[in-house]
Amino acid sequence: MLTLPINENEKITIKHLVLDFNGTLAIDGKLIKGIKEKLHQLSSKLKIHIITADTFGSVRKELPEFKIKIISAQKQAEQKRDYVNILGKKNCIAIGNGFNDHLMLKESKLGIVVIQTEAAHKSAILAADIICKNIFDALQFFQFPDRLKAVIRN
């Protein structure tokens, strides 16, 4: 569990980090260098969940030690949203980049979209609370929580 500041008077308590795989943690099915170590560091504070349609069939090979949910090709956005709801949306931060991520980004307590090499879909950008240029910048909010406060305070 991790408590993060939102502003001077509000904090959120997060139990789960829900991540898309391809375009977020991986490019063309291959894990981005250095990301596994970052996830291991966070796993002492948060339950890490990877949810994906696994386009390249590589997620279990790349991240065998993490909780992986492979979804079907139909209604992917709805499946990701439903997964966040099962975990408890008030306890989740979601990170993604694609059209199929937009509902989980919107539903989570905090949604973060990453642009990176594969870009980000307009619906994911509009659903997110925060836009980051890459996954490392997104994960730094957990290491440096005052950055989060600086971005989303009102």
HELIX and SHEET records of a PDB file:
HELIX    1   1 ILE A   35  LEU A   42  1                                   8    
HELIX    2   2 VAL A   59  GLU A   62  1                                   4    
HELIX    3   3 GLN A   76  LEU A   87  1                                  12    
HELIX    4   4 LYS A   89  ASN A   91  5                                   3    
HELIX    5   5 PHE A   99  ASP A  101  5                                   3    
HELIX    6   6 HIS A  102  GLU A  107  1                                   6    
HELIX    7   7 LYS A  122  ALA A  127  1                                   6    
HELIX    8   8 ILE A  135  GLN A  143  1                                   9    
HELIX    9   9 PRO A  145  ILE A  152  1                                   8    
SHEET    1   A 2 LEU A   2  PRO A   5  0                                        
SHEET    2   A 2 LYS A  11  ILE A  14 -1                                        
SHEET    1   B 6 LYS A  67  ILE A  70  0                                        
SHEET    2   B 6 LYS A  47  THR A  52  1                                        
SHEET    3   B 6 HIS A  16  ASP A  20  1                                        
SHEET    4   B 6 CYS A  92  GLY A  96  1                                        
SHEET    5   B 6 LEU A 110  VAL A 114  1                                        
SHEET    6   B 6 ILE A 130  CYS A 132  1                                        
SHEET    1   C 2 ALA A  26  ILE A  27  0                                        
SHEET    2   C 2 LYS A  30  LEU A  31 -1                                        
END                                                                             
